[in-house]
């Protein structure tokens, strides 16, 4: 039974809030500040804002227009635009499935940290004691208490991706809870938003362009899904601009906060390093306590090395060069930032439990909001399908989807789970989304026809789109995206074997390792599975049409 | 006689020095970080402070062994450095040529560690006996991890919510089905021969289709 009347948002504000909730997500807190830092701080804002105006806004507008006009999820919408292009919708759904599977793991981590905030002293504030109660655990001493809590107590991470380990019960429980919360929220209504942002190319403009693309959540089908519940005459033009601006403003605000924490952590680590080196020297050579100061540390080292070479040789392996620049350069990104750096900052604040609870609740809200968007991108097209709606009730369909994703997601709770998570985070939705967005824009402009699209928009909001939108849709954005594509591919090919950061428990820091062949195969699979839908569906439709034509011509020939 | 006494007396410190050797089998190295601990209120390390240290250690030995024969002279110190670190040994009060074994000294120090630290306004970290690790206060471990409790609460709320939504959806659907059925039933009412009794009570009567062939009287051409 297909629904005769499509459910809709109660008011336009609900739609806007859903889009904002989808677009503003963990990517704003993690990814954007890291990119800013990598590309020289404030200077990154210039390419970012330019790309927002020239690429992000037009594409956002485009997706909302499609959804609102076609009033269907991504698969139905694209099939309606052009039967050969139905694959775009399917590709979007595939990408959304990958996204949904790994993204909820972040919420599981947020839950874990949130639950651990209800303690007298935060567990990541102190190193635990070793078994004989005489020293701290060496892994914790070498790194830091927040690093230790993240890598050992939360993830129990193995030393490489090959080392699988078992499923971590705490993580698994939190993941199940996250999925139940998502299920609960999706059952309630049509809202959901999510956000992802992923990049690959180190060049600032490339990063800015891609950041905008993914930061706004384009290409996943979520925006089409949301807009499909709009009234036909909803003024999505204004809403597109509002949501994009809110999203960017949030990114910028979050980076301000993040930079202060970076600075704090770098300074703290640098000063601790200096203290450790100083202590080591005065203890080994029995010098007076305040003889070595940070400014004369290097002089002392060279002096002692020259005067007592044998004794110095015994401790030379323990001398770590302390450098503030290198501390500042080790920008932790992705999951590391949100959990390690912020928990580091929180533990040093007064009333740290309160801030901790507030912060992780905020992370959870962002994350769950993003999850709902991703789930909507999958559920909406599924429920548009008459076959599925006839045989399965809404609750069952959503439940089955959640269960499937949860079970697959459990693989991310194993000891090497975080490494697989990084693979998904870096590859599941980067290249593929670029491809999908490119196909979307070319389909609308050149296959469906820009004039026809203009007329549709005029019917909906009462006026034709400004020439600015038309130029960006037909020329600027496609050129930009093709450029991004080329750079991305070239970088991937020339970059050699892709590497990852593995945690070394003996050293207490991350080391670079290469991906084994089967991991690279998974990367390839992720990229290919979604993109191949487009040509595949086009081919299948072509073959079907040929068969129909052949049948018709047969009937005509037999009738005459 | 006097010469012998003098010789013996001069030998004692030499003997004492011979007993106290850095890296000796029964010797311990002590390291004090006074400036780190007290900052501006740091005191100068001098002979009197050294005397206090030896006295405190003698006290620790007395407390541990229960023998009140230990004295300041039983504790011998050597190899002092500007760091404020030195080595010390404890001689047996009954036989000054032998040393108290390392284990006994360690136990004695562990027993009175707090008192020794307080005498110098220092802590385990700033008054270090190398080789005797401080016993760090273990963090309080509740019987059931707190996070599991919070997890249980949230899980319970979410499960209740899901069940409530599913059941309410189910009930609504059942209600809808029953309402639909009710409407049908109302229409049926009491039937006889397919004609509702209520309509028969009306004055208009019912057109019996079996007898009305008006439309068929005239055949179609």
Interface residues (C-beta under 8 A of the other chain):
Chain A: X111 X112 X114 X115 X116 X118 X119 X120 X121 X126 X128 X129 X132 X133 X134 X135 X136 X170 X173 X174 X177 X180 X181 X183 X184 X187 X188 X282 X283 X286 X287 X288 X289 X290 X395
Chain B: X31 X33 X34 X35 X36 X81 X82 X83 X84 X85 X133 X134 X135 X136 X138 X139 X140 X146 X147 X148 X150 X151 X154 X155 X158 X159 X161 X162 X165 X166 X169
